[in-house]
Amino acid sequence: MTVSPRIEIHWPATADERLRAGVHRMIHSVVQLDGAVGWLTPPDRAETDRWLDEALDRVRAGDAALALALLDGEVAAGGLWRRGATDVFRHQAEVQKVMAHPMARGLGLGRRVVEALIDDARSNGVEVLTLGARGNNHGAIELYERLGFREWGRLPNAIEVGDERYDDVKMFLDLGRPPHVILRGSPPDGPGSSPRRRRP
């Protein structure tokens, strides 16, 4: 009889040695296979610890959430949302570092992590989620589209990988807003406005 693996989403605010080692194994293995998660070469343990500590500092401050998919108790996938840094962008958050350990691919863990991040961000008052994907990462872009993200633009050939350049695809997901929020868009009125100097 085949036993299905036990999968759970874990939301750490602190990290013990086991969690640190698991996060390192995941990141190192993903980058070793050229995963597009922000590192060009596999990071050492000190580097992944620094990244994890910074992420968890933001979690404890209420500015981020880290979702880890545990497969039979071991870190197998992860990602985080991170709130905008300034007051005018605190209602927005960016999804970052979505990845799954190569040995755990095909189990739908990436989707489960992103779905969990969407639900958690919404429950924490985030109105808009954004993310960036490397232009050649069609599988990830397709996943995000299935979850409701839409492309709002792309910077052509903006991502540097050695001598190669790839598009930076920008996507967003509207999570809804409180009923008192007024959507003003782009007319030249309100705080910070200015009229055009010349007519088009």
C-alpha positions in Angstrom: 0.0 0.0 0.0 1.3 3.4 -1.0 1.4 6.0 1.8 0.8 9.6 0.7 3.3 12.0 2.1 2.2 14.3 4.9 2.2 17.9 3.7 1.6 20.9 6.0 2.2 24.7 5.7 4.3 26.1 8.5 4.5 29.8 9.4 7.7 30.3 11.4 8.5 33.5 13.3 11.8 32.0 14.7 14.2 29.4 13.4 15.9 26.5 15.2 18.8 24.5 13.8 16.6 22.0 12.0 14.6 24.7 10.2 17.8 26.6 9.2 19.3 23.5 7.8 16.2 22.6 5.9 15.9 26.1 4.4 19.5 26.0 3.4 19.1 22.5 1.7 16.1 23.7 -0.2 17.7 27.0 -1.5 21.0 25.4 -2.2 19.5 22.6 -4.2 17.2 24.9 -6.2 20.0 27.3 -7.1 22.3 24.4 -8.0 19.8 23.5 -10.7 19.7 27.1 -12.0 16.4 27.9 -10.3 15.4 31.6 -10.8 15.1 32.6 -7.1 17.6 35.5 -6.9 21.0 33.7 -6.4 23.4 33.1 -9.3 25.5 30.5 -7.4 24.4 28.2 -4.6 24.7 30.1 -1.4 26.5 28.8 1.6 24.9 28.2 5.0 25.9 31.6 6.4 24.2 33.4 3.4 21.0 31.5 3.7 21.0 32.1 7.5 21.3 35.8 6.9 18.5 35.8 4.4 16.3 33.8 6.8 17.1 36.0 9.8 16.2 39.1 7.8 12.9 37.5 6.6 12.0 36.5 10.2 12.8 39.9 11.5 10.2 41.3 9.1 7.7 38.6 10.1 8.0 39.5 13.7 7.5 43.2 12.8 4.3 42.3 10.9 5.9 43.3 7.6 6.1 39.9 6.0 5.0 36.2 6.3 7.1 33.2 5.4 5.3 30.0 4.3 7.2 26.8 4.3 5.7 23.5 3.0 6.8 20.7 5.1 6.9 17.2 3.5 6.9 14.6 6.3 8.3 17.3 8.6 11.1 18.4 6.3 11.3 21.8 4.4 10.3 21.1 0.8 9.0 24.4 -0.6 8.6 28.0 0.5 7.9 31.6 -0.3 7.1 34.8 1.4 5.2 38.0 1.0 6.8 41.3 2.1 5.0 44.5 2.7 5.9 47.8 0.9 8.6 49.7 2.7 7.0 53.2 2.9 3.6 54.3 4.2 2.1 54.9 0.8 2.8 51.3 -0.2 2.1 49.4 3.0 -1.2 48.1 1.6 0.8 46.3 -1.1 3.1 43.3 -0.7 5.5 41.5 -3.0 5.6 37.7 -3.3 9.3 36.6 -3.2 11.5 33.5 -3.3 8.8 30.9 -4.3 10.6 27.6 -4.7 10.4 23.9 -4.2 13.2 21.4 -3.5 13.9 19.5 -6.8 13.1 16.2 -5.0 9.6 17.4 -4.1 8.6 18.8 -7.5 5.4 17.4 -9.1 3.5 17.4 -5.8 1.9 20.8 -6.3 3.8 22.4 -3.4 4.6 25.6 -5.2 0.9 26.2 -5.8 0.0 25.4 -2.2 2.6 27.8 -0.9 1.4 30.7 -3.2 -2.3 30.0 -2.3 -1.4 30.1 1.4 0.5 33.4 0.9 -2.5 34.9 -1.0 -4.9 34.0 1.8 -2.5 35.1 4.6 -1.8 38.5 2.9 -5.5 39.1 2.4 -6.2 38.4 6.1 -3.4 40.8 7.0 -5.0 43.7 5.1 -2.9 43.5 2.0 -4.9 44.9 -1.0 -2.5 44.1 -3.9 0.1 41.4 -4.3 2.9 41.9 -6.8 5.7 39.7 -8.0 8.4 39.4 -10.6 9.2 36.4 -12.7 12.1 35.8 -15.1 10.8 35.9 -18.7 12.0 32.4 -19.5 10.3 30.9 -16.5 7.0 30.0 -18.3 6.0 27.3 -15.8 6.0 29.8 -12.9 4.2 32.5 -15.0 1.5 30.0 -15.9 1.1 29.0 -12.3 0.7 32.6 -11.2 -1.8 33.2 -14.0 -3.9 30.2 -12.9 -4.0 31.8 -9.4 -5.3 35.1 -10.8 -2.2 37.1 -11.3 -2.1 39.3 -14.3 0.9 40.8 -16.1 1.1 44.6 -15.8 4.4 45.1 -17.6 7.8 43.8 -18.2 11.3 45.3 -18.3 13.0 43.8 -21.4 16.3 42.0 -20.8 16.6 43.5 -17.3 17.7 40.3 -15.4 21.4 39.6 -15.7 22.6 36.0 -15.6 26.3 36.1 -16.6 26.4 37.3 -20.2 22.7 36.6 -20.8 19.7 38.9 -20.2 16.1 38.0 -19.6 12.8 39.9 -19.3 11.6 40.9 -15.8 7.9 40.1 -16.0 5.8 42.1 -13.5 2.5 40.6 -12.3 -0.2 41.6 -9.8 -3.2 40.2 -8.0 -6.0 42.5 -6.6 -7.1 41.1 -3.2 -9.9 43.6 -2.6 -10.2 46.8 -0.6 -12.1 48.0 2.4 -15.5 49.7 1.5 -14.3 53.2 2.6 -11.3 53.2 0.1 -11.7 55.6 -2.8 -10.0 54.5 -6.0 -8.7 57.7 -7.7 -6.6 56.3 -10.5 -4.6 58.9 -12.4 -6.6 62.2 -12.8 -4.5 65.4 -12.1 -6.2 66.2 -8.8 -5.7 65.3 -5.1 -2.5 65.2 -3.0 0.7 65.4 -5.0 -1.1 66.2 -8.3 0.1 68.4 -11.1 -1.4 69.3 -14.5 0.3 68.5 -17.8 2.5 71.4 -19.0 1.6 70.8 -22.6 -1.3 69.2 -24.3 -0.8 65.9 -26.1 
